Amino acid sequence: MNVTIIKKNNIEIAKIDHPDILITDVQSALDLIANVRYETGCDNIILSKDAVSPDFFDLSTKLAGDILQKFINYQMKIAFVGDFSVYSSKSLRDFISESNRGNAIFFLPNEKEAIEKLSMS
């Protein structure tokens, strides 16, 4: 796992690059949260959607809700970056839209927008 620290508006963001899937279940999400916080001290993460199990994007598995609840519980903001238009599920599109209106979980098309969202106080 390659971690790059991006700093904007005095907020540090850990950008995670990894060629494989990092989040497959709740425990792997908790491991990521713990590792990022311990290694970097950051409370903000940018992660490619490709680093997340495809099951995450099937809301019927409840995996997304369980995983994102851990990010909220541990006060870790995350921006998933990628092309989310490939998903046809209306409920997933609504979930993504609602998340993007909040201030902790984002699904964005690119790293630039992720940095902007995560660097807002």
Secondary structure as UniProt FT lines:
FT   STRAND          2..8
FT   TURN            9..10
FT   STRAND          11..17
FT   HELIX           26..40
FT   STRAND          44..48
FT   HELIX           49..51
FT   HELIX           54..57
FT   HELIX           59..61
FT   HELIX           63..73
FT   TURN            74..75
FT   STRAND          77..81
FT   HELIX           84..86
FT   HELIX           90..101
FT   STRAND          105..108
FT   HELIX           111..118
//
